[in-house]
Amino acid sequence: MVMDSAGLEVLLEEQCLSLLGGSVLGRIAVTVGAVPAIFPVNYRLLDGQIVFRTSDGTKLHHSAENAVVAFEVDEVDPVTHEGWSVLVVGVARELRDRTLAEAVLGLLPRPWAPGEREHVIAVLPEFVSGRRIMGAA
C-alpha cells in the first residue's frame, strides 16, 4: 500500500476504475466562458469510458463537446470518517451515431433531474488518480 505525504492511500488505476464502475453519480467540471463550472451527472462506466446523458442547449452540453474535462466521484462515511475519491481527466465527446447513442441511453441510469436528456457524452480517461482515507483506529 502506497501512502501520499498527507497519509492517504494512493489508489492504483485499476482500483480507481473499479470504484468508478460501482457508482452512478459523479461531478463533471467544464469551463463555461473561462469560468469553471461543475455539474452533477448520473453516469455509467462503459468500455472504459465515463458516459452520461445531457439535454440540448445546456451549458454542460456545449462546454463539454471536445473539451478537456475533469470528472470526480467519491464516497465518504461521516461516522467512520472513511472514504475514497477518484479523479479522471479526459476529452469529452458526444456520441453522434444515433444507433449507438440510443443503445447507450438504454444502459445509463435513470436521471434524477426532470427533463429530456437525449445527448450522450463520453469521456475517455487520459489521467486517473484516486485516494482512500482510513478512519482513525
Summary of the structure (lengths in Angstrom):
residues: 137
radius of gyration: 15.8
end to end distance: 17.1
largest distance: 51.8
contacts: 374
relative contact order: 0.25
helix: 17%
strand: 50%
